[in-house]
Amino acid sequence: MPGFEFFGAEERKEVNDVLETGILMRYGFDGPRKGIWKAKELEEAICETFGCKHAQLVSSGTAALTAAMSALGIGYGDEIILPAFTFVASFEAVLSVGAIPVLVDVDDTLTLNPAAVRNAITSKTKCVMPVHMCGSMADMDALVAICKEHNLILLEDACQSIGATYKGKKLGTIGDAGTFSFDFVKMITCAEGGVVMSNREDVYINTDGYSDHGHDHKGGLDRGADLHPFIGYNFRISELHAAVGLAQIKKLDNFLNLQRNNNKMLRQILAAIPEISFRRVPDEAGDSCSFLSWFLPTEAITKAVVAELKAQGILAGNFYWFVNNWHYISKWDHLKNAITLNHLHPDLKTAVMHHANKDFSASDAVMGRCISTAISLLWTPEQIKVKGEQMVTVINKVLKAQQVTA
Ligand SMILES: *Cc1c(COP(=O)(O)O)cnc(C)c1O
C-alpha cells in the first residue's frame, strides 16, 4: 500500500522547486513564486488521473471528509450512515460538523452491507458514506440505488483505495463527493494531505472556500480583497506537501501494477488451503490490491492463527481488525461512551452512546474471521514465496490441532 516505499529523487526534485523560491504557501505571492504552483498542479493531475471535474487539496483525509460534509450542507441534526469497520477519522469528521454518526454492519465485502443501510434510514438521514476499506470497494450499484430512492447524499471515503475502480469508474468519483487521504501510509503520500473530489461545481466552490477561511478567491492578486461569503476554517495544504504528492501521483500506475502482481502471487499460495476464503470484491478487476483480505472458518481458529503468527514472529503486516484499536467498533470505547473534551449537544451525545448497546453480531461474524495482509511494493517473488509458505505452515498447524481437539 504505501507510496513511502518509493520515496526518492523525484520527490526531492519537486520539493526543491518549492525550496528554491521559498514560497511555501499555496495561495498568493504570484511574483516571487516564479510560476511554481505545486498544489494547483497536483489538483489538475488528480482530475486527470481519476476522471473527476474538480479536486480541492486539503491538509489531511480527515479534513477532506469534514470539508466535504460541510460543502454538502451536512450538519446539526443530520444522520450519516457509515460502516462499523473503518478508520476512526470517518466518525471524527461526522462529529466535527455536528452531525450524527449512525454506524451499521459490514458484510463479506468488508464494507457497508446495503441491507443494513436500508434498515438504518430514518427521516433524519441525510447521507450514506461507504468506506472503501483495504484497497477495495463497496457494492456501489446497490448504494447508489438506495441514495437515489431516498434522495440521500452519497459521500465516498476512498482514503484507503486510491486507484481502485468500480465498473470502470475510479472510487471517490462516483458519489456526490469522494475523498482520498495522502497521509504517510496511504497509496500515495504527501506526508500529510487529502483531497475532496467532485463532479459538482457547487461542492468544489464550497470546499475551496471552506478550507481557506471562507475566501472566495476572487480578489485577484490581493488576497486581502477576497470576500468571505460564509465561515470557513484553515485546512490548507502547503506547497511542500503538495510537491511530494506531485512526484508520487506520477508513480501510481507503477505502484498499482506491483501491488496487483504481489497480491496475486501471495493469494495463489494461500488459496491452496481449502479452509481459506477471500473477501468478496464487487468488481474484482477494480481491486487496488493494497491488502489481501482472507477468512478462516471460525473466530477461534482465526485467533489461534493470529497467536501462532505472533509466536513465530511473523505477525507483522497481518492485521486482525476485530481487536484493532483504530478500525473496528469493538474497541471504540471513547466513541461508545461519547468521551469528548468539550460538551456535545445532549441529543448528539445520546445518539452517539446508543452505539454501546447496538447489535453488531453480523459484523463480528465477518470481522472475527478476517485477516488482512498488507502488500508491500518492495517484495521480491522469492520473499513472497517464503512469506506465503510460512503463513501456510502456521495455518495448517492450527487447522490440524483444531481437528485433533474436535
Ligand atoms: C487514513 C484514513 C482517513 C483519514 O486520513 P488522514 O489523512 O490520516 O486524516 C479517513 N478514512 C480512512 C478510511 C482512512 O484510512
The ligand as an ORCA input file, in Angstrom:
! r2SCAN-3c Opt
* xyz 0 1
  C      -6.411      7.409      6.543
  C      -7.877      7.433      6.542
  C      -8.629      8.604      6.756
  C      -8.051      9.918      7.205
  O      -6.893     10.298      6.710
  P      -5.823     11.242      7.453
  O      -5.139     11.828      6.278
  O      -4.919     10.342      8.247
  O      -6.545     12.232      8.267
  C     -10.002      8.544      6.622
  N     -10.633      7.394      6.357
  C      -9.966      6.241      6.186
  C     -10.732      5.001      5.855
  C      -8.581      6.212      6.306
  O      -7.932      5.059      6.160
*
